Amino acid sequence: MKDISFIINQLGEEREQYSNAITPPLFQTSNFAFRNVDELKKAIADEKNSHIYSRGNNPTVDILCKKIAALEDTDEALAFASGMAAISSSILSFVNSGDHIVCVRNNYSWTNMLMTRFLPRFGVETTFVDGRDTENFKKAIRNNTRIIYLESPNSLTFELQDIEAVAAIAKNAGITTLIDNSTNNFTLSAYYGTTTVSSTIIPF
């Protein structure tokens, strides 16, 4: 069983790096300095683990990401400036022109706009289904389906989906499962088999 207290209060907080302060400092810098060009080159070569530019990697945000990943039981987490930035990045990472998405109906309005107004311009089609019946997802799958998109529950009518059952269908078909947990954070959707989870920290 995970140690929630440890995750919230200690995980990722290397206090000796900032004078043993109990609360981690907010690094409000855009860039980070290097003593010479060779150090900069080494950092660029290992950009994922180096602090070069805060938009890509920031010490304060790193701590947050480690905690979220541990709470969600995922390998990693990324922090975005908005929910739609996270959702858009997730979807665009998995689709190409000619691909198809199966999405729960009555989803978040801006996600719906992305799927109905913007993605079709690039040849990506979406089928919306009643998520209360798991079979609807299976029936909507095509040969070119790349994503099954869920919300837990959906944003407009709070209809529930059987996350584990839908994730199993997707896995058997070689399809990625994305879920927006903004309405109900930390459902532990990854535990039930979803590939990518979007959550919001606004309530906290």
TANORHU-V67507 format. One record per backbone hydrogen bond with DSSP energy under -1.0 kcal/mol. NH is the residue of the N-H (numbers start at 0). CO is the residue of the C=O. If there is no record, write none. Layout:
nh=NH co=CO
nh=NH co=CO
This chain:
nh=3 co=1
nh=6 co=2
nh=7 co=3
nh=8 co=4
nh=9 co=5
nh=10 co=5
nh=12 co=9
nh=13 co=11
nh=14 co=12
nh=16 co=13
nh=17 co=14
nh=19 co=14
nh=20 co=17
nh=27 co=25
nh=31 co=51
nh=39 co=35
nh=40 co=36
nh=41 co=37
nh=42 co=38
nh=43 co=39
nh=44 co=40
nh=46 co=43
nh=48 co=45
nh=49 co=46
nh=53 co=29
nh=55 co=52
nh=56 co=52
nh=61 co=57
nh=62 co=58
nh=63 co=59
nh=64 co=60
nh=65 co=61
nh=66 co=62
nh=67 co=63
nh=68 co=64
nh=69 co=65
nh=70 co=66
nh=71 co=67
nh=73 co=68
nh=85 co=81
nh=86 co=82
nh=87 co=83
nh=88 co=84
nh=89 co=85
nh=90 co=86
nh=91 co=87
nh=92 co=88
nh=93 co=90
nh=97 co=122
nh=98 co=95
nh=99 co=143
nh=100 co=124
nh=101 co=146
nh=102 co=126
nh=103 co=148
nh=104 co=128
nh=111 co=107
nh=112 co=108
nh=113 co=109
nh=114 co=110
nh=115 co=111
nh=116 co=112
nh=117 co=112
nh=118 co=113
nh=121 co=118
nh=122 co=119
nh=123 co=118
nh=124 co=98
nh=126 co=100
nh=128 co=102
nh=132 co=129
nh=135 co=132
nh=136 co=133
nh=137 co=133
nh=138 co=134
nh=139 co=135
nh=144 co=141
nh=145 co=99
nh=146 co=99
nh=147 co=175
nh=148 co=101
nh=149 co=177
nh=151 co=179
nh=153 co=158
nh=155 co=105
nh=157 co=153
nh=162 co=160
nh=165 co=161
nh=166 co=162
nh=167 co=163
nh=168 co=164
nh=169 co=165
nh=170 co=166
nh=171 co=167
nh=172 co=168
nh=173 co=170
nh=174 co=169
nh=175 co=145
nh=177 co=147
nh=178 co=195
nh=179 co=149
nh=180 co=197
nh=192 co=189
nh=193 co=188
nh=194 co=176
nh=195 co=176
nh=197 co=178
nh=203 co=200
